Amino acid sequence: MLLPFIVLIGAMFLLTRSAKKKQQAAMQMRDQMTPGTGVRTIGGMYATVKEINEDTVLLEVAPGVHAVYAKNAIGAVLEDAEYNRIVHGTETPVVPDDASSLTLDKGDEGDEAPKLDLGKKDGAAGATDADDTKADETKDAKGDGETGTK
């Protein structure tokens, strides 16, 4: 009867010990910060440490833009090479800045890229169904002998 309680107490001891180790590792990581160090916040923002206080850190999030964060908001202290690689763009962006790279492959059709069907009719005048319907409505409205001038 006492065995389940002993197992439960042992499990609680191991869980709290593990949590304490993680907390101590996070504190050591935050103690490694010095002005000029690159960091990532728990929200995913990359910044440079400008000033360290007891409970807060002054971060430069963009050139000339400073923000005060709690020390606990620092998720990782980055090495200079990793910070520069991420922030200064030696990685290829996942999302392109413009739509120029979002074209279809040319394939075997020659130099011309395949055309997308946008639902427009091909015609010399470029008329669409909406234009034809509008013209028919205008004819019906003038059919009572009106000339269309006012």
N, C-alpha and C positions, 0 to 999 in steps of 0.2 A: 504494500500500500504506500510506503514511503518512496519507493523507487521512482514512480512518475514525477513526484515533486523534486527529487534530487536531479533527475534528468532535465527538468524544466529550469531549475536554478542554474545548472551547468550551462545550458544553452543561452540563458540570459547573460551569464558572465562572459561567454565567448562573443556574443553579439556586441555587448557594450565595450569589450576590449578592442574588438575590430573597429568600432566606430571611433574610439579614442585614438587609435593608430592613424586612421585616415585624417582625423582632425589635426593631429600633431604634424603629419606630413604636409597638410595644407598650410599650417602656420609656418613651417620651415620654408616652404616654397615662397610664401609672401615675404618672409624675412630676407630672401635673396634679392628682392627688388632694390634697385638703386636708381637715382635719377638718370634718365637716358635709356633705361631698360624697356624693351617692348613687352606688352602684356595683352592678354585677351580677357575680356570681362566674361562673367557667367552668361551675359546676354549675347555674346558673340562679337562684340565690338573690339577692334584692335586699336591700341593707343600707345603712346610713349609716356612713361612716368616722368613727371617734372618735379614733384615735391612729395615727400612722405611725412605724414604726421602720425600721431598716436593711433587714431582709429580711421583716418581718412587718407586718401591718396589724390593728388592733383594730377590729372591726365591731360595730355594734349591729344585731342581726338582728330584734329586737322591743324594745318599750320596756322598758328595764332588763335586757335579755339581751344579753351581749357574747360574742364569739367571736374567737379569734386565727386569722388566715389568713395564708398565705404571699402575698407581693406577686404572685407569678406566678399565683395563683389568681384574680386580678381580671381578668375578661373584658372589662369595659367600664366607663368612667367616664361617668356620665350627667349631662346638664344638669338643673338643678333642676326645670324645667317637665316634662320627660319622666319623671323619677323620681316626682314627685308625681302625674302622670297615671296611671302604672302602679301605684304602691304604694297611693295613697289612693283608688283606685277611680273615677276618672272614666270608665274604660272599662266597657263592659257585660261581665259575666262570661260565659264560655263555658258553664260548668256552673252551673245554678241551685243555690241553697242549699237549696231544698226542692222538693217534687214538685208544688206548686200550679200551676206554669206548664206542667206536662207533661200537659195535658188535650187531648182531641180537639177539633177544630173543630166548632162547632155545625152549620154548613152550613145547608141549607134546611129543616130539620126543626122549626123553631120555636124556642121558648125552651129546650127540653129537650135536653141533650147526648145523643148516641147512646150506647147502653149496650154494654158489652163482654160477649161471651159467655165466661164463665169455666167452662163445662162443668157448671154446677149445674142440676138440674131445677127447674122451677117447680112448686110444689105448696103446698097449704094447710099441711101439716104440715112441709114442708121436708125430707122424707126423701130420702136418696140411695141409690144402689145398695148401698153398703156397709152402710147401716142395714137394708135389706131382706134382704141376705144374712145378717146377724147374727141377725135375727129368725127366719129359716128354720132356721138351725143350732140355735137355742135350742129350737124346736119339735121337731126331730128328736131332740135329746138327751133330751127329756122324754117321748118317745113310748113308752118301755118300761114305762109304768105309774107312773113317778115323778111326784110332785106338784110337785117343784121346791123343797120346803122341807126343811131339814135339821135 
